[in-house]
Amino acid sequence: MIRLQHNVVHRPRTIDDACTLLAEYGPSAQLLAGGTDIMVLLNAGLLQADVFIDLWPLDELRGIDDLPDSLRIGALTTFSQILRSPAVERFAPALAAAARTIGAAQIQNRGTIGGNIANASPAADSLPVLSCLDADIELASVRSRRRVSIHSFHTGYRKTALAADEMIVAVHLPKTRTDERIEFYKVGTRRAQAISKVVLGARMQIAGGIVEHIALAYGSVAPTVVRARAAEAILLGQYPSPELASRAVAALDRDLKPITDLRSSAAYRRRVAGNLLERFLRKALQH
Ligand SMILES: Cc1cc2nc3c(=O)[nH]c(=O)nc-3n(C[C@H](O)[C@H](O)[C@H](O)COP(=O)(O)OP(=O)(O)OC[C@H]3O[C@@H](n4cnc5c(N)ncnc54)[C@H](O)[C@@H]3O)c2cc1C
């Protein structure tokens, strides 16, 4: 334990120790991973915490395991590690693509996937990819280990299913097959160092000429990631065609009620969401 100004900072060496500290301090403790979100809040005077639990030395939380059907990515794995991983490039290339767009090298070297998930920003770039992959989040506490689907993990604007004594230990990604197309598209104010206006994580498999599997997940258009279920339903089980693509784009009206905020208007976001889907379908059908 060390003291930083008026704060106490604990540096647990195992996941069990971190969970014991969380159980002891509960909501008055703040987990600290790469610090790229927390330091901004602290500098702006927007975060009050007496106790920090610094996970950075906790190597048990780092690394990417290539399992038979899935990738298990430790919560403390940075975006630099993700974008350099051959296993991610092969089985979840859209996550590597998302990692490449997160801040610049300094942020990628410190920012972690666990921090991106827990911070629960509507503009977090990894989340649409995790949604289109139907990822699971692995949580730990002194009470239990449990897995929660990404679809139920984010419960509202910056709200999550994490209990006060729980932490994220890993994310599990089912492996994509070689005949699947998976893409990540991000539209921001500029190509680098931009907060997203619209993000799409999209995945499609065609078998016997018909759409066998489709997943379309939009970020930055609502308080949490939105799966475009109406557009997915139009595409599923059908022979792809330009006419089908147009109907899927039109169905986005039922899926998305984009927000207007400082970064963009609702009308712009709706138009861009349609353009990104068109781009994905054109690319996927050429495959
Ligand atoms: C200049 C700049 C540019 C950025 N650009 C982007 C961008 O392009 N795209 C994007 O998505 N984000 C961006 N970010 C945001 C940030 O870098 C990411 O959200 C990053 O993934 C946060 O990870 P971290 O390890 O730094 O989290 P931290 O700041 O350490 O923590 C963030 C939150 O997550 C919690 N937390 C961390 N780890 C865990 C865990 N294991 N279990 C439970 N809770 C945990 C913390 O308590 C805190 O509430 C940017 C930030 C900056 C400063």
The ligand as an ORCA input file, in Angstrom:
! r2SCAN-3c Opt
* xyz 0 1
  C      -6.553     11.061    -25.512
  C      -7.521      9.904    -25.343
  C      -8.017      9.277    -26.483
  C      -8.919      8.210    -26.352
  N      -9.399      7.638    -27.509
  C     -10.291      6.621    -27.402
  C     -10.832      6.046    -28.594
  O     -10.503      6.421    -29.712
  N     -11.728      5.028    -28.440
  C     -12.117      4.571    -27.205
  O     -12.925      3.639    -27.128
  N     -11.614      5.112    -26.055
  C     -10.724      6.123    -26.136
  N     -10.219      6.694    -24.977
  C     -10.702      6.207    -23.679
  C      -9.789      5.163    -22.954
  O      -8.466      5.188    -23.450
  C     -10.339      3.741    -23.089
  O     -11.668      3.691    -22.596
  C      -9.486      2.687    -22.365
  O      -9.820      1.408    -22.845
  C      -9.663      2.707    -20.846
  O      -8.842      1.682    -20.304
  P      -7.915      1.960    -19.028
  O      -7.213      0.690    -18.723
  O      -7.059      3.144    -19.235
  O      -9.044      2.274    -17.935
  P      -8.950      3.113    -16.574
  O      -8.912      4.570    -16.876
  O      -7.904      2.579    -15.680
  O     -10.378      2.725    -15.958
  C     -11.577      3.088    -16.633
  C     -12.771      2.586    -15.804
  O     -12.824      1.161    -15.849
  C     -12.757      0.614    -14.529
  N     -11.963     -0.605    -14.657
  C     -10.741     -0.734    -15.220
  N     -10.368     -2.024    -15.240
  C     -11.364     -2.723    -14.657
  C     -11.570     -4.119    -14.385
  N     -10.669     -5.051    -14.700
  N     -12.734     -4.498    -13.796
  C     -13.674     -3.574    -13.481
  N     -13.537     -2.242    -13.694
  C     -12.389     -1.827    -14.289
  C     -12.119      1.701    -13.679
  O     -12.486      1.582    -12.319
  C     -12.697      2.956    -14.325
  O     -14.009      3.167    -13.859
  C      -9.306      7.760    -25.060
  C      -8.786      8.365    -23.906
  C      -7.901      9.443    -24.050
  C      -7.350     10.105    -22.797
*
